[in-house]
């Protein structure tokens, strides 16, 4: 097996940040014909660890608030290739939520 080429140094050299990493992921999913993230996703997601001293659980997770419009990611993103994989993983969950947001309610 070929070794994985870690691109973290290149990401840092190009001054990537968490927001850019999520934009790259969104570009990937939209290139497959999937949906762009709604503005509320960008407004309400926590993409970096808060700098105001709040304690948060940094384990990355994707959330569907089951109101057909509020989808978020909570991740304390750092600029590494491994975190870029995690960004894509979590964005994949949100893409799933977006594709199924208009299913009929269970009765």
N, C-alpha and C positions, 0 to 999 in steps of 0.2 A: 504494500500500500504506500502511496505517496504521502509525504508529510503535508500537513495543512500549513499553508503560508499565512501567517498571522499579519493582518494589515493594520493592526492597532497603531503602529508608529506612523503610517501614512495618514491615517485618520486624524491623529493629533497634529501632524505637520500641516495638514490642510485646514486646521482649526475647526474641525467638526464639533458640534455640540449636540445635546440631547434632542433639541427641536429638529435639527438637520437630519439626525438619524431617523426620526419618525417621518420626516418628509421623504427621505429615501425609501422607506418602507411603503409609504402611501403610493409613491410612484411605481414601485414594484407591483402592488396589488391592482392599481388602476391600469397598468400595462396588460394585465390579464383580463381586463374588462370588468373588474369589480368596482365598487363604489368608492368615491372620495369620502373621507371622514367629514361628518357634519361639523359646522362651526362650534356647536356645543361641545363636541369631543375636545377640540383644541382649547376651549375656554375652561373646561371643568376637569380635565385630566391632570394628574400630578406626574409629570415626566421627569422631575428631578427632586432630590431630597430638599425639603424646605430649608431655607437659609435663615429662618427666623427663630431657630432653636426648638421648634416643635419636634417631639418624638414621634416617629412613624415607623411602621413595619415596612421594611424595604423590599420584601419579597414581591417580585413583579406579579401583577394580576390584572385581568380584564373583567369589566363589570357591565352587565346589562341590568338597568333599573326597571325593566319590564313596563315602561310607559311608552314604548315605541319611538322614543326620541333621545333618551339619555344613555349614552354608552361612553365608558371611560376606561382609561388605563391608569394604574398606580404603579410607578416604577421609579426607583432612585437611580436613574440612568447615569452611567459613566461612559466615557468614550473609549470603548474597547471593542474588538471584533466579537468577542463572546456576547457582550451586551447588545451588539447589533443583531445577532442571531435571536436574542431574547425579544428585542423590539419587534422583529418580524413575527415571532411566535405569538406575542400578545396581540399584535395588529391582526393576525389571522383569526383570533377569537372574535375581535370586534367586527371583522368582515363577515364572519358567520352570523353574528347578531344582526347586522344590517340586512343581510339577505333574507332573514326570517322574521324581521320586525313586524310585518303585516299579516302574520298568520291569524286565523280566526281565534277568538278567545275560547278557552275551554268552558263548557257549560256543565 
